[in-house]
Amino acid sequence: MLNNKQIAGKFDLLAKLMELHDDNPFKIKTYANAYLSLRKLEGNLAEMSKAELASIKGVGSTVADKIKELVETGEMKALEKFREMTPEGIQQMLSIKGLGPKKVKQIWKEMEIETIGELLYACNENRLVAYSGFGPKIQADIIEKLEYFQASQGKFLYAHVHKQAEKCLELIKTKQTSTKIEICGDVRRMMPEVKGIELLSDAALVDIFPEIESMEYIDDQWYFMAIPIFIYVTESARFDQELFRLNSSESFYAAFSNEELSAGDDQLIFKNKGLPFIPAEFREHTDALSKNESYIQNLIEVEDIQGIVHNHSTYSDGLHTLKEMADYVRDSGFKYFVISDHSKSAGYASGLNEESVLMQWNEIENLNNQFADGFKIYKGIESDILTDGSLDYSDDILAGFDIVIASVHSGLNMDEEKATRRLITAIENPYTRILGHPTGRLLLARRGYPVDYKKVIDACATNNVVIELNANPQRLDLDWTWIPYALDKHVKVAINPDAHSKESIHYIKYGVAAARKGGLTKDMCLNTMNKEAFDQWLSRK
């Protein structure tokens, strides 16, 4: 069954294909708007009635009918019509960030190129520069995007796989009760990107796969819910050691002798080496072996998060109102909520002009007066970092916010020197409190602009700026590998969901998973502070 993001993606593709074929502009806008709304929705579209679907912002009756068609048949006739008219390679190009329908149409119709491979070859032969709108810089940018696209094939987001892996394991165990079977590899290590569902077993499993619902065998590969399954088989006597190997990086595993590895399960292996138990997600570098038990026990947990920072509402491009967002956060047990809608330069996201800012501040004050339990909404903004590094409000407006998150959203095609200078200028702005998603990456879709991480983190340290680990599973930016350097420089990390709907505040769990990989402790996470400590932090700059 299609999930919400897959359904939303169908409308995104439909809008792009229709634009590619110069179809009705009104319909194109309708389906594009539907994609923008549906991709933020966390409720189960498959379980909604047509009336409930039609009431969703940006949906309406026509789109609701097509959603029902997708849920009931797995297909959408309108989409299939345009897919049949379009070569597969052209459809792949439309999925690459930065290659919109206009450019793809030019590549297809003018250059007569129909596959990713042909396009990459043409770029390497320097052929694109002969066409209007394709200079050397654009050609180089396309090469980078194509190479990233090719390297990303066969990978999946951890967030989209881990639940399916657990379900797959559960179903297998009902058929193979006497066999040792465990999830291992990328999923067990909570890697942001995984290659599929990896399982370790002490017996062959494929004989029972045809009996399991949602299993498919395609081109010599088994899939569960469209995710490839990789089975590693080992003898029972070596099961624990092999599981330990698959759940550790190569360098981490190499630090253990055969005698230490033969002790038994994970707990006994660490005990035999005289170490505290180290969870699989933290077994990436040998530095973890030098951490004492107190440090390991202090690694960040989801339950440690006290407040939800970096969120959007219907004031900009969020799906729910400020009150709906705040009530949901409060009802979920959190103590404070930082609203940070997009700023006025973000026209693509209905960013707030000064009048809207004042209107939102007034609503926040009214809502805060209604909370009897001490819950608080903070006046925040996600202020765009302009090309010169400045923020897009006057100092008078910036001074009125409780917290400013500074982020880059446009002009992403920068070299390392320009990107680093732009970020540092924003960090040095006295009103910046958090640097948002520092590289702008989208996992499996966009590499992100290059930055000198050390210089950026050093600037955060100098200016008392917190760096964000954006918990949206497509971002997870700051990358976890740079958390140790941030800790060395005493730079706190904020694990923020970048929530555009109520339910997406729970992206926090993916940020926590990434943070644990980097060794983030609860005391070095900004939003583990209680409300009183958070207020004190806000007052210190």
C-alpha positions as a Python dict, from the first residue, in 0.01 Angstrom:
ca = {
    (1, 'M'): (0, 0, 0),
    (2, 'L'): (128, 347, -89),
    (3, 'N'): (227, 574, 200),
    (4, 'N'): (168, 950, 214),
    (5, 'K'): (504, 1048, 68),
    (6, 'Q'): (462, 805, -221),
    (7, 'I'): (115, 942, -293),
    (8, 'A'): (246, 1299, -279),
    (9, 'G'): (529, 1202, -513),
    (10, 'K'): (278, 1082, -773),
    (11, 'F'): (124, 1430, -789),
    (12, 'D'): (467, 1592, -808),
    (13, 'L'): (557, 1371, -1104),
    (14, 'L'): (219, 1431, -1268),
    (15, 'A'): (260, 1810, -1247),
    (16, 'K'): (613, 1792, -1390),
    (17, 'L'): (512, 1559, -1674),
    (18, 'M'): (218, 1780, -1763),
    (19, 'E'): (445, 2086, -1771),
    (20, 'L'): (692, 1890, -1982),
    (21, 'H'): (414, 1826, -2234),
    (22, 'D'): (275, 2184, -2218),
    (23, 'D'): (-56, 2075, -2069),
    (24, 'N'): (-319, 2288, -1888),
    (25, 'P'): (-137, 2536, -1655),
    (26, 'F'): (-431, 2546, -1412),
    (27, 'K'): (-424, 2167, -1368),
    (28, 'I'): (-45, 2171, -1333),
    (29, 'K'): (-71, 2424, -1049),
    (30, 'T'): (-348, 2221, -884),
    (31, 'Y'): (-138, 1904, -875),
    (32, 'A'): (179, 2090, -773),
    (33, 'N'): (-9, 2248, -479),
    (34, 'A'): (-148, 1907, -384),
    (35, 'Y'): (208, 1770, -368),
    (36, 'L'): (320, 2055, -142),
    (37, 'S'): (34, 1985, 101),
    (38, 'L'): (39, 1606, 95),
    (39, 'R'): (416, 1572, 145),
    (40, 'K'): (383, 1744, 485),
    (41, 'L'): (88, 1536, 602),
    (42, 'E'): (159, 1264, 857),
    (43, 'G'): (-195, 1124, 895),
    (44, 'N'): (-277, 811, 691),
    (45, 'L'): (-427, 923, 359),
    (46, 'A'): (-527, 566, 277),
    (47, 'E'): (-770, 561, 569),
    (48, 'M'): (-938, 895, 498),
    (49, 'S'): (-1278, 942, 333),
    (50, 'K'): (-1310, 1152, 19),
    (51, 'A'): (-1463, 1434, 223),
    (52, 'E'): (-1171, 1430, 468),
    (53, 'L'): (-924, 1432, 180),
    (54, 'A'): (-1101, 1715, 0),
    (55, 'S'): (-1088, 1929, 315),
    (56, 'I'): (-707, 1920, 328),
    (57, 'K'): (-549, 2251, 230),
    (58, 'G'): (-443, 2237, -136),
    (59, 'V'): (-636, 1918, -219),
    (60, 'G'): (-1004, 1959, -314),
    (61, 'S'): (-1247, 1721, -481),
    (62, 'T'): (-1053, 1644, -801),
    (63, 'V'): (-732, 1555, -622),
    (64, 'A'): (-927, 1363, -357),
    (65, 'D'): (-1074, 1143, -633),
    (66, 'K'): (-726, 1069, -764),
    (67, 'I'): (-597, 985, -416),
    (68, 'K'): (-882, 736, -372),
    (69, 'E'): (-798, 593, -715),
    (70, 'L'): (-433, 548, -610),
    (71, 'V'): (-525, 388, -278),
    (72, 'E'): (-778, 148, -431),
    (73, 'T'): (-594, 51, -752),
    (74, 'G'): (-230, 146, -694),
    (75, 'E'): (-237, 358, -1010),
    (76, 'M'): (-360, 693, -1138),
    (77, 'K'): (-486, 690, -1499),
    (78, 'A'): (-391, 1053, -1559),
    (79, 'L'): (-34, 986, -1449),
    (80, 'E'): (-5, 664, -1649),
    (81, 'K'): (-117, 850, -1960),
    (82, 'F'): (175, 1094, -1934),
    (83, 'R'): (424, 827, -1829),
    (84, 'E'): (345, 631, -2145),
    (85, 'M'): (422, 943, -2348),
    (86, 'T'): (758, 999, -2176),
    (87, 'P'): (1080, 791, -2196),
    (88, 'E'): (1187, 642, -1862),
    (89, 'G'): (1518, 830, -1866),
    (90, 'I'): (1336, 1161, -1903),
    (91, 'Q'): (1120, 1073, -1602),
    (92, 'Q'): (1438, 1002, -1405),
    (93, 'M'): (1578, 1342, -1499),
    (94, 'L'): (1268, 1508, -1355),
    (95, 'S'): (1349, 1351, -1016),
    (96, 'I'): (1690, 1520, -1002),
    (97, 'K'): (1698, 1842, -798),
    (98, 'G'): (1770, 2139, -1021),
    (99, 'L'): (1653, 1975, -1343),
    (100, 'G'): (1303, 2115, -1384),
    (101, 'P'): (1061, 2045, -1668),
    (102, 'K'): (1188, 2335, -1884),
    (103, 'K'): (1549, 2220, -1882),
    (104, 'V'): (1453, 1854, -1920),
    (105, 'K'): (1231, 1940, -2217),
    (106, 'Q'): (1521, 2123, -2382),
    (107, 'I'): (1752, 1827, -2318),
    (108, 'W'): (1494, 1587, -2466),
    (109, 'K'): (1362, 1785, -2761),
    (110, 'E'): (1657, 1999, -2866),
    (111, 'M'): (1948, 1774, -2772),
    (112, 'E'): (1761, 1448, -2841),
    (113, 'I'): (1895, 1294, -2518),
    (114, 'E'): (1670, 1043, -2342),
    (115, 'T'): (1877, 877, -2065),
    (116, 'I'): (2088, 978, -1766),
    (117, 'G'): (2392, 806, -1917),
    (118, 'E'): (2357, 994, -2247),
    (119, 'L'): (2323, 1323, -2064),
    (120, 'L'): (2630, 1262, -1848),
    (121, 'Y'): (2829, 1164, -2158),
    (122, 'A'): (2715, 1480, -2338),
    (123, 'C'): (2821, 1692, -2040),
    (124, 'N'): (3162, 1526, -2024),
    (125, 'E'): (3199, 1591, -2398),
    (126, 'N'): (3122, 1959, -2325),
    (127, 'R'): (2824, 1954, -2560),
    (128, 'L'): (2563, 2128, -2343),
    (129, 'V'): (2735, 2468, -2360),
    (130, 'A'): (2634, 2496, -2726),
    (131, 'Y'): (2269, 2532, -2625),
    (132, 'S'): (2092, 2845, -2501),
    (133, 'G'): (2074, 2859, -2122),
    (134, 'F'): (2349, 2601, -2064),
    (135, 'G'): (2679, 2769, -1982),
    (136, 'P'): (2990, 2601, -1839),
    (137, 'K'): (2878, 2653, -1477),
    (138, 'I'): (2534, 2500, -1539),
    (139, 'Q'): (2693, 2209, -1724),
    (140, 'A'): (2933, 2145, -1436),
    (141, 'D'): (2644, 2163, -1190),
    (142, 'I'): (2446, 1909, -1394),
    (143, 'I'): (2745, 1672, -1398),
    (144, 'E'): (2765, 1687, -1019),
    (145, 'K'): (2390, 1624, -982),
    (146, 'L'): (2394, 1332, -1226),
    (147, 'E'): (2690, 1168, -1052),
    (148, 'Y'): (2519, 1208, -717),
    (149, 'F'): (2197, 1064, -860),
    (150, 'Q'): (2379, 759, -994),
    (151, 'A'): (2568, 706, -667),
    (152, 'S'): (2241, 727, -471),
    (153, 'Q'): (2060, 457, -666),
    (154, 'G'): (1986, 150, -456),
    (155, 'K'): (1987, 348, -131),
    (156, 'F'): (1698, 428, 103),
    (157, 'L'): (1640, 658, 398),
    (158, 'Y'): (1666, 487, 737),
    (159, 'A'): (1337, 652, 831),
    (160, 'H'): (1161, 477, 542),
    (161, 'V'): (1306, 131, 613),
    (162, 'H'): (1341, 60, 984),
    (163, 'K'): (972, -9, 1051),
    (164, 'Q'): (948, -235, 748),
    (165, 'A'): (1261, -419, 866),
    (166, 'E'): (1099, -485, 1203),
    (167, 'K'): (777, -603, 1037),
    (168, 'C'): (971, -828, 800),
    (169, 'L'): (1162, -984, 1090),
    (170, 'E'): (839, -1039, 1282),
    (171, 'L'): (675, -1219, 986),
    (172, 'I'): (981, -1436, 924),
    (173, 'K'): (996, -1539, 1289),
    (174, 'T'): (636, -1661, 1277),
    (175, 'K'): (740, -1901, 1000),
    (176, 'Q'): (1087, -1996, 1129),
    (177, 'T'): (1054, -2022, 1506),
    (178, 'S'): (1367, -2226, 1578),
    (179, 'T'): (1608, -2011, 1378),
    (180, 'K'): (1826, -1728, 1506),
    (181, 'I'): (1740, -1418, 1303),
    (182, 'E'): (1827, -1055, 1377),
    (183, 'I'): (1824, -720, 1197),
    (184, 'C'): (2180, -608, 1130),
    (185, 'G'): (2396, -379, 921),
    (186, 'D'): (2293, -30, 814),
    (187, 'V'): (1948, -38, 977),
    (188, 'R'): (2080, -166, 1310),
    (189, 'R'): (2352, 100, 1304),
    (190, 'M'): (2086, 363, 1225),
    (191, 'M'): (2276, 491, 922),
    (192, 'P'): (2094, 790, 764),
    (193, 'E'): (2107, 605, 431),
    (194, 'V'): (2069, 227, 413),
    (195, 'K'): (2095, -24, 130),
    (196, 'G'): (1789, -221, 235),
    (197, 'I'): (1676, -470, 498),
    (198, 'E'): (1973, -672, 624),
    (199, 'L'): (1916, -988, 826),
    (200, 'L'): (2155, -1235, 985),
    (201, 'S'): (2036, -1594, 1022),
    (202, 'D'): (2183, -1929, 1119),
    (203, 'A'): (1971, -2103, 852),
    (204, 'A'): (1857, -2039, 495),
    (205, 'L'): (1534, -1840, 480),
    (206, 'V'): (1437, -1804, 115),
    (207, 'D'): (1226, -2121, 115),
    (208, 'I'): (970, -1953, 339),
    (209, 'F'): (966, -1616, 160),
    (210, 'P'): (690, -1711, -89),
    (211, 'E'): (461, -1773, 210),
    (212, 'I'): (508, -1419, 348),
    (213, 'E'): (277, -1135, 252),
    (214, 'S'): (438, -840, 73),
    (215, 'M'): (740, -1049, -37),
    (216, 'E'): (830, -1029, -406),
    (217, 'Y'): (1105, -1192, -612),
    (218, 'I'): (1222, -969, -895),
    (219, 'D'): (1537, -1011, -1107),
    (220, 'D'): (1707, -1253, -865),
    (221, 'Q'): (1638, -1030, -565),
    (222, 'W'): (1384, -1064, -282),
    (223, 'Y'): (1194, -750, -179),
    (224, 'F'): (971, -674, 118),
    (225, 'M'): (733, -383, 55),
    (226, 'A'): (955, -278, -239),
    (227, 'I'): (1271, -274, -22),
    (228, 'P'): (1550, -522, -111),
    (229, 'I'): (1636, -789, 148),
    (230, 'F'): (1991, -906, 210),
    (231, 'I'): (2031, -1231, 403),
    (232, 'Y'): (2361, -1326, 565),
    (233, 'V'): (2383, -1687, 682),
    (234, 'T'): (2634, -1810, 937),
    (235, 'E'): (2669, -2121, 1150),
    (236, 'S'): (2499, -2104, 1488),
    (237, 'A'): (2826, -2115, 1682),
    (238, 'R'): (2950, -1795, 1511),
    (239, 'F'): (2617, -1610, 1514),
    (240, 'D'): (2700, -1367, 1797),
    (241, 'Q'): (3043, -1280, 1659),
    (242, 'E'): (2907, -1229, 1307),
    (243, 'L'): (2622, -1013, 1438),
    (244, 'F'): (2876, -799, 1625),
    (245, 'R'): (3080, -760, 1305),
    (246, 'L'): (2782, -658, 1095),
    (247, 'N'): (2667, -409, 1360),
    (248, 'S'): (3005, -234, 1380),
    (249, 'S'): (3226, -36, 1144),
    (250, 'E'): (3532, -220, 1013),
    (251, 'S'): (3773, -17, 1227),
    (252, 'F'): (3564, -69, 1541),
    (253, 'Y'): (3543, -445, 1485),
    (254, 'A'): (3917, -467, 1415),
    (255, 'A'): (3990, -336, 1766),
    (256, 'F'): (3870, -669, 1917),
    (257, 'S'): (4075, -988, 1933),
    (258, 'N'): (3935, -1327, 1838),
    (259, 'E'): (3943, -1424, 2205),
    (260, 'E'): (3736, -1118, 2301),
    (261, 'L'): (3491, -1182, 2017),
    (262, 'S'): (3434, -1542, 2122),
    (263, 'A'): (3290, -1442, 2462),
    (264, 'G'): (2927, -1459, 2348),
    (265, 'D'): (2669, -1189, 2273),
    (266, 'D'): (2735, -813, 2257),
    (267, 'Q'): (2710, -765, 2633),
    (268, 'L'): (2967, -1038, 2700),
    (269, 'I'): (3203, -920, 2426),
    (270, 'F'): (3230, -575, 2581),
    (271, 'K'): (3256, -720, 2931),
    (272, 'N'): (3536, -951, 2816),
    (273, 'K'): (3726, -646, 2686),
    (274, 'G'): (3664, -456, 3007),
    (275, 'L'): (3440, -194, 2844),
    (276, 'P'): (3088, -65, 2907),
    (277, 'F'): (2826, -175, 2656),
    (278, 'I'): (2838, 45, 2344),
    (279, 'P'): (2517, 56, 2136),
    (280, 'A'): (2543, -37, 1768),
    (281, 'E'): (2474, 316, 1642),
    (282, 'F'): (2782, 443, 1831),
    (283, 'R'): (3021, 181, 1694),
    (284, 'E'): (3147, 394, 1406),
    (285, 'H'): (3488, 509, 1532),
    (286, 'T'): (3741, 359, 1770),
    (287, 'D'): (3715, 681, 1974),
    (288, 'A'): (3399, 531, 2123),
    (289, 'L'): (3617, 267, 2291),
    (290, 'S'): (3778, 535, 2508),
    (291, 'K'): (3447, 657, 2651),
    (292, 'N'): (3361, 559, 3008),
    (293, 'E'): (3031, 417, 3124),
    (294, 'S'): (2907, 755, 3244),
    (295, 'Y'): (2956, 905, 2898),
    (296, 'I'): (2781, 616, 2724),
    (297, 'Q'): (2485, 636, 2959),
    (298, 'N'): (2465, 1012, 2897),
    (299, 'L'): (2416, 976, 2519),
    (300, 'I'): (2110, 1168, 2406),
    (301, 'E'): (1773, 988, 2419),
    (302, 'V'): (1438, 1094, 2270),
    (303, 'E'): (1297, 1114, 2623),
    (304, 'D'): (1556, 1382, 2710),
    (305, 'I'): (1406, 1638, 2470),
    (306, 'Q'): (1215, 1906, 2663),
    (307, 'G'): (1118, 2149, 2390),
    (308, 'I'): (1047, 2146, 2017),
    (309, 'V'): (1248, 2405, 1825),
    (310, 'H'): (1216, 2502, 1454),
    (311, 'N'): (857, 2459, 1340),
    (312, 'H'): (629, 2607, 1075),
    (313, 'S'): (258, 2693, 1072),
    (314, 'T'): (2, 2820, 825),
    (315, 'Y'): (157, 3163, 869),
    (316, 'S'): (411, 3039, 612),
    (317, 'D'): (418, 2693, 453),
    (318, 'G'): (303, 2474, 743),
    (319, 'L'): (-3, 2253, 729),
    (320, 'H'): (-152, 2343, 1069),
    (321, 'T'): (-227, 2667, 1251),
    (322, 'L'): (-6, 2807, 1524),
    (323, 'K'): (-258, 2703, 1788),
    (324, 'E'): (-293, 2352, 1645),
    (325, 'M'): (83, 2311, 1640),
    (326, 'A'): (129, 2444, 1994),
    (327, 'D'): (-155, 2236, 2138),
    (328, 'Y'): (-16, 1921, 1978),
    (329, 'V'): (334, 1985, 2113),
    (330, 'R'): (192, 2053, 2460),
    (331, 'D'): (-34, 1747, 2451),
    (332, 'S'): (267, 1537, 2347),
    (333, 'G'): (431, 1620, 2680),
    (334, 'F'): (684, 1885, 2579),
    (335, 'K'): (739, 2199, 2788),
    (336, 'Y'): (797, 2464, 2524),
    (337, 'F'): (759, 2529, 2154),
    (338, 'V'): (957, 2758, 1923),
    (339, 'I'): (759, 2868, 1619),
    (340, 'S'): (994, 2968, 1337),
    (341, 'D'): (804, 3034, 1019),
    (342, 'H'): (986, 3141, 705),
    (343, 'S'): (1099, 3501, 670),
    (344, 'K'): (995, 3757, 411),
    (345, 'S'): (1255, 3664, 146),
    (346, 'A'): (1109, 3313, 125),
    (347, 'G'): (840, 3393, -131),
    (348, 'Y'): (833, 3024, -230),
    (349, 'A'): (712, 2946, 126),
    (350, 'S'): (482, 3245, 188),
    (351, 'G'): (737, 3402, 419),
    (352, 'L'): (621, 3655, 679),
    (353, 'N'): (639, 4025, 603),
    (354, 'E'): (668, 4267, 894),
    (355, 'E'): (292, 4302, 931),
    (356, 'S'): (247, 3924, 952),
    (357, 'V'): (529, 3904, 1208),
    (358, 'L'): (350, 4150, 1436),
    (359, 'M'): (23, 3964, 1388),
    (360, 'Q'): (189, 3635, 1487),
    (361, 'W'): (356, 3791, 1791),
    (362, 'N'): (17, 3912, 1909),
    (363, 'E'): (-135, 3566, 1868),
    (364, 'I'): (157, 3409, 2058),
    (365, 'E'): (107, 3646, 2351),
    (366, 'N'): (-266, 3566, 2361),
    (367, 'L'): (-204, 3192, 2350),
    (368, 'N'): (65, 3208, 2619),
    (369, 'N'): (-180, 3387, 2848),
    (370, 'Q'): (-413, 3089, 2814),
    (371, 'F'): (-162, 2822, 2925),
    (372, 'A'): (-207, 2755, 3297),
    (373, 'D'): (64, 2487, 3324),
    (374, 'G'): (365, 2700, 3231),
    (375, 'F'): (388, 2580, 2870),
    (376, 'K'): (531, 2853, 2649),
    (377, 'I'): (543, 2944, 2282),
    (378, 'Y'): (856, 3138, 2184),
    (379, 'K'): (860, 3399, 1909),
    (380, 'G'): (1102, 3261, 1655),
    (381, 'I'): (1178, 3297, 1287),
    (382, 'E'): (1374, 3101, 1030),
    (383, 'S'): (1542, 3399, 872),
    (384, 'D'): (1687, 3355, 526),
    (385, 'I'): (2060, 3412, 497),
    (386, 'L'): (2092, 3636, 192),
    (387, 'T'): (2376, 3601, -58),
    (388, 'D'): (2594, 3846, 132),
    (389, 'G'): (2532, 3670, 465),
    (390, 'S'): (2289, 3928, 602),
    (391, 'L'): (1948, 3840, 743),
    (392, 'D'): (1631, 3963, 578),
    (393, 'Y'): (1478, 4187, 847),
    (394, 'S'): (1584, 4514, 1004),
    (395, 'D'): (1751, 4504, 1345),
    (396, 'D'): (1433, 4644, 1502),
    (397, 'I'): (1234, 4340, 1387),
    (398, 'L'): (1511, 4089, 1461),
    (399, 'A'): (1539, 4226, 1815),
    (400, 'G'): (1172, 4146, 1878),
    (401, 'F'): (1214, 3772, 1826),
    (402, 'D'): (1299, 3546, 2118),
    (403, 'I'): (1511, 3333, 1887),
    (404, 'V'): (1641, 3363, 1531),
    (405, 'I'): (1735, 3056, 1328),
    (406, 'A'): (1946, 3160, 1030),
    (407, 'S'): (1930, 2931, 725),
    (408, 'V'): (2024, 2931, 357),
    (409, 'H'): (1738, 2846, 120),
    (410, 'S'): (1838, 3003, -211),
    (411, 'G'): (2151, 3057, -416),
    (412, 'L'): (2276, 2710, -323),
    (413, 'N'): (2522, 2681, -608),
    (414, 'M'): (2825, 2811, -417),
    (415, 'D'): (3187, 2708, -389),
    (416, 'E'): (3329, 2631, -45),
    (417, 'E'): (3485, 2973, 9),
    (418, 'K'): (3165, 3163, -74),
    (419, 'A'): (2939, 2929, 125),
    (420, 'T'): (3166, 2940, 430),
    (421, 'R'): (3192, 3319, 420),
    (422, 'R'): (2813, 3351, 382),
    (423, 'L'): (2745, 3126, 682),
    (424, 'I'): (3005, 3290, 904),
    (425, 'T'): (2867, 3637, 828),
    (426, 'A'): (2525, 3517, 940),
    (427, 'I'): (2671, 3349, 1249),
    (428, 'E'): (2839, 3679, 1345),
    (429, 'N'): (2506, 3863, 1329),
    (430, 'P'): (2427, 3945, 1694),
    (431, 'Y'): (2066, 3827, 1654),
    (432, 'T'): (2149, 3477, 1523),
    (433, 'R'): (2105, 3211, 1791),
    (434, 'I'): (2094, 2891, 1581),
    (435, 'L'): (2251, 2807, 1246),
    (436, 'G'): (1989, 2603, 1059),
    (437, 'H'): (2066, 2299, 836),
    (438, 'P'): (2420, 2419, 762),
    (439, 'T'): (2477, 2258, 420),
    (440, 'G'): (2124, 2255, 275),
    (441, 'R'): (2160, 1892, 173),
    (442, 'L'): (1871, 1657, 93),
    (443, 'L'): (1977, 1295, 134),
    (444, 'L'): (1948, 1090, -187),
    (445, 'A'): (1846, 1405, -374),
    (446, 'R'): (2090, 1693, -324),
    (447, 'R'): (2449, 1685, -202),
    (448, 'G'): (2439, 2030, -42),
    (449, 'Y'): (2684, 2314, -84),
    (450, 'P'): (3043, 2255, 37),
    (451, 'V'): (3152, 2430, 356),
    (452, 'D'): (3464, 2442, 570),
    (453, 'Y'): (3305, 2270, 870),
    (454, 'K'): (3584, 2360, 1109),
    (455, 'K'): (3565, 2731, 1029),
    (456, 'V'): (3186, 2731, 1059),
    (457, 'I'): (3185, 2543, 1389),
    (458, 'D'): (3468, 2763, 1520),
    (459, 'A'): (3259, 3070, 1434),
    (460, 'C'): (2963, 2921, 1624),
    (461, 'A'): (3190, 2872, 1924),
    (462, 'T'): (3318, 3230, 1911),
    (463, 'N'): (2970, 3381, 1874),
    (464, 'N'): (2778, 3155, 2114),
    (465, 'V'): (2564, 3019, 1829),
    (466, 'V'): (2408, 2674, 1846),
    (467, 'I'): (2431, 2454, 1538),
    (468, 'E'): (2125, 2264, 1421),
    (469, 'L'): (2098, 1895, 1353),
    (470, 'N'): (1788, 1915, 1136),
    (471, 'A'): (1596, 1598, 1219),
    (472, 'N'): (1394, 1578, 899),
    (473, 'P'): (1509, 1236, 771),
    (474, 'Q'): (1584, 1386, 430),
    (475, 'R'): (1824, 1636, 587),
    (476, 'L'): (1993, 1513, 909),
    (477, 'D'): (2211, 1819, 865),
    (478, 'L'): (2457, 1884, 1050),
    (479, 'D'): (2604, 1549, 946),
    (480, 'W'): (2668, 1329, 1251),
    (481, 'T'): (3038, 1291, 1165),
    (482, 'W'): (3097, 1656, 1267),
    (483, 'I'): (2937, 1628, 1609),
    (484, 'P'): (3265, 1526, 1780),
    (485, 'Y'): (3434, 1844, 1653),
    (486, 'A'): (3141, 2056, 1772),
    (487, 'L'): (3167, 1894, 2116),
    (488, 'D'): (3542, 1960, 2126),
    (489, 'K'): (3465, 2328, 2063),
    (490, 'H'): (3185, 2329, 2326),
    (491, 'V'): (2924, 2413, 2060),
    (492, 'K'): (2578, 2292, 2158),
    (493, 'V'): (2360, 2110, 1905),
    (494, 'A'): (1985, 2166, 1868),
    (495, 'I'): (1793, 1860, 1744),
    (496, 'N'): (1509, 2024, 1551),
    (497, 'P'): (1229, 1857, 1352),
    (498, 'D'): (1178, 2143, 1103),
    (499, 'A'): (813, 2043, 1144),
    (500, 'H'): (565, 2152, 878),
    (501, 'S'): (280, 1958, 1035),
    (502, 'K'): (179, 1847, 1385),
    (503, 'E'): (289, 1488, 1350),
    (504, 'S'): (626, 1571, 1198),
    (505, 'I'): (753, 1701, 1534),
    (506, 'H'): (826, 1330, 1588),
    (507, 'Y'): (1108, 1355, 1332),
    (508, 'I'): (1299, 1427, 1652),
    (509, 'K'): (1365, 1052, 1687),
    (510, 'Y'): (1564, 1046, 1362),
    (511, 'G'): (1771, 1343, 1472),
    (512, 'V'): (1840, 1169, 1802),
    (513, 'A'): (1950, 853, 1619),
    (514, 'A'): (2197, 1055, 1410),
    (515, 'A'): (2314, 1250, 1716),
    (516, 'R'): (2388, 928, 1907),
    (517, 'K'): (2606, 814, 1618),
    (518, 'G'): (2815, 1126, 1668),
    (519, 'G'): (2831, 1081, 2046),
    (520, 'L'): (2608, 1376, 2141),
    (521, 'T'): (2540, 1381, 2514),
    (522, 'K'): (2219, 1516, 2663),
    (523, 'D'): (2399, 1807, 2833),
    (524, 'M'): (2532, 1930, 2496),
    (525, 'C'): (2189, 1933, 2330),
    (526, 'L'): (2012, 2271, 2345),
    (527, 'N'): (1656, 2148, 2375),
    (528, 'T'): (1716, 1907, 2659),
    (529, 'M'): (1714, 2221, 2873),
    (530, 'N'): (1403, 2274, 3083),
    (531, 'K'): (1210, 2594, 3023),
    (532, 'E'): (1388, 2789, 3296),
    (533, 'A'): (1733, 2695, 3164),
    (534, 'F'): (1620, 2772, 2808),
    (535, 'D'): (1507, 3118, 2920),
    (536, 'Q'): (1847, 3176, 3081),
    (537, 'W'): (2024, 3070, 2762),
    (538, 'L'): (1812, 3311, 2559),
    (539, 'S'): (1901, 3598, 2791),
    (540, 'R'): (2277, 3543, 2768),
    (541, 'K'): (2338, 3699, 2427),
}
